[in-house]
Each structure stands twice: as C-alpha cells, then as structure tokens.
Amino acid sequence: MGNGRPRGILTPHRRDYLRGETDIEPQSNTERAIRSDIRENLKNSLLDFPILLYHLREDDMRQVIRDDDVVENRWPIRHTIPHLLGFAYWATLQNPGGEGMEDVRLLETMLEEGVRMAVGQVGAPGEYTKNVEVDITVELADERAEYTGDNLFELPRDALLPLLLEGEITELEYANAIQRFEDEEDEEGQEEPDDVDEE
C-alpha cells in the first residue's frame, strides 16, 4: 500500500486504489466518490501545465528531470517522460472523431504545437520556430516475442512494454531493460564522425 511518497496528482490512497491494492467495493458509493475525486484532481492538474510551461524556472525543471533517485523502486524521474507522452496519446484518442489506436493525426498536430510553445518559451530571445514536423506510425501486432524468464536483455525494445502491461516483468525490470537501448543510443550519438579529407 501507500509508500510515503507525498501527494502529486494522486494521493497515496488513490494510487493504491488504481493499482487494485485496496478493498474498496466495486460500484459502491465510496468507489464513485474516489473516481470523482480522481477526475477532478486530474482535470485541475492538466490546467496547471500551461502555468508550468510558461512560468516554471528552467533550473527548477532541470533539477527535477535530472534527479537520479529511483522513485518507488521503479525508475528515475526522467524515465516517466514516455509515460507522460503515452498519457497524452491516450488522451487524444478520447477526442471525438478519432479512428482508433492507429489514428495519430491529432497527436502529431498537438506535439507540433507543443514543441512550438516550448521553443517559444525556452529558446533564445528573438528565436522563433520556423517549422515543426512530427510523423508517427503505429503498427499493431497480434504476437510478441517469447519471454523465457532469462532472456529479458535479449528482447527487442517493442517487446518489453507488453511484458510489463501483462505483469510478466516488474516496472524496475522494464526500466533496466529500456536503459540498455538508451545507453546504446547515447554511444551512437557520441561516435566521432569519420575524418573527411579536405580538398
């Protein structure tokens, strides 16, 4: 149950409820009150994001994101960013007119707009976004790579999340496995370019 982490969008008790770690009776008045409270807190938290984007100091943002403390034995703060983007994707799917999980057009538009907002906020004075293009392709599959219990670090990246969602690996195991791909990407980015003969 509650592990002492202070309230964020959710209280410790609300976290326990969403994880199924309480004995709240389904469809009871208590559950309805909890769900109503979660919706209201989420709505008001989303309305805080424009304030955070436009008024939070950059050094404060940097300290939060670069905090290497592992949260709830799961992952450092920076590893929650994919969850934030995933939540944004899920939220866009609730807009009227969506055509299912493969319909990413609205998300692309919103990401482009968000990048423009961020550049306008943290970019150099007089620096404006000329163009932002986001192209997302979602391909759904009916099968996934086989997990034998000892081949976690041999699986492709796209096989890890289904294992997490189905409870076959823990969130800490998922974070450690994902870190391998991030390390490889960092190494590739640090490779020195081949020398180019000067004419």
Contacts in CASP RR format, 6 or more apart in sequence:
PFRMAT RR
TARGET T0000
AUTHOR 0000-0000-0000
METHOD contacts of the structure
MODEL  1
MGNGRPRGILTPHRRDYLRGETDIEPQSNTERAIRSDIRENLKNSLLDFP
ILLYHLREDDMRQVIRDDDVVENRWPIRHTIPHLLGFAYWATLQNPGGEG
MEDVRLLETMLEEGVRMAVGQVGAPGEYTKNVEVDITVELADERAEYTGD
NLFELPRDALLPLLLEGEITELEYANAIQRFEDEEDEEGQEEPDDVDEE
1 12 0 8 1.000
1 16 0 8 1.000
1 21 0 8 1.000
1 22 0 8 1.000
2 12 0 8 1.000
2 13 0 8 1.000
2 15 0 8 1.000
2 16 0 8 1.000
2 21 0 8 1.000
3 12 0 8 1.000
3 72 0 8 1.000
4 12 0 8 1.000
5 12 0 8 1.000
5 71 0 8 1.000
5 72 0 8 1.000
8 45 0 8 1.000
9 41 0 8 1.000
9 42 0 8 1.000
9 45 0 8 1.000
10 18 0 8 1.000
10 38 0 8 1.000
10 41 0 8 1.000
13 22 0 8 1.000
14 34 0 8 1.000
14 37 0 8 1.000
14 38 0 8 1.000
14 41 0 8 1.000
16 22 0 8 1.000
17 24 0 8 1.000
17 31 0 8 1.000
17 34 0 8 1.000
18 38 0 8 1.000
24 30 0 8 1.000
24 31 0 8 1.000
24 34 0 8 1.000
25 31 0 8 1.000
53 117 0 8 1.000
53 118 0 8 1.000
53 121 0 8 1.000
54 121 0 8 1.000
58 122 0 8 1.000
64 77 0 8 1.000
65 77 0 8 1.000
65 78 0 8 1.000
65 81 0 8 1.000
66 78 0 8 1.000
67 76 0 8 1.000
67 77 0 8 1.000
68 76 0 8 1.000
69 76 0 8 1.000
69 77 0 8 1.000
70 76 0 8 1.000
70 172 0 8 1.000
71 77 0 8 1.000
71 80 0 8 1.000
73 172 0 8 1.000
74 171 0 8 1.000
74 172 0 8 1.000
74 175 0 8 1.000
75 171 0 8 1.000
75 172 0 8 1.000
75 175 0 8 1.000
76 175 0 8 1.000
79 175 0 8 1.000
79 178 0 8 1.000
88 107 0 8 1.000
88 110 0 8 1.000
88 111 0 8 1.000
89 104 0 8 1.000
89 107 0 8 1.000
92 106 0 8 1.000
92 107 0 8 1.000
92 110 0 8 1.000
93 100 0 8 1.000
93 101 0 8 1.000
93 103 0 8 1.000
95 106 0 8 1.000
98 106 0 8 1.000
101 138 0 8 1.000
101 140 0 8 1.000
102 138 0 8 1.000
102 139 0 8 1.000
102 140 0 8 1.000
104 136 0 8 1.000
104 137 0 8 1.000
104 138 0 8 1.000
107 136 0 8 1.000
108 134 0 8 1.000
108 135 0 8 1.000
108 136 0 8 1.000
111 134 0 8 1.000
112 132 0 8 1.000
112 133 0 8 1.000
112 134 0 8 1.000
115 129 0 8 1.000
115 132 0 8 1.000
115 134 0 8 1.000
116 129 0 8 1.000
116 132 0 8 1.000
119 127 0 8 1.000
119 128 0 8 1.000
119 129 0 8 1.000
120 127 0 8 1.000
120 128 0 8 1.000
120 129 0 8 1.000
144 159 0 8 1.000
144 162 0 8 1.000
144 163 0 8 1.000
145 155 0 8 1.000
145 156 0 8 1.000
145 159 0 8 1.000
147 155 0 8 1.000
147 159 0 8 1.000
147 163 0 8 1.000
147 168 0 8 1.000
147 169 0 8 1.000
152 160 0 8 1.000
152 163 0 8 1.000
152 169 0 8 1.000
152 173 0 8 1.000
152 177 0 8 1.000
153 177 0 8 1.000
153 180 0 8 1.000
155 163 0 8 1.000
155 177 0 8 1.000
157 178 0 8 1.000
157 181 0 8 1.000
160 169 0 8 1.000
160 174 0 8 1.000
160 177 0 8 1.000
160 178 0 8 1.000
161 174 0 8 1.000
163 169 0 8 1.000
163 174 0 8 1.000
164 170 0 8 1.000
164 171 0 8 1.000
164 174 0 8 1.000
169 177 0 8 1.000
END
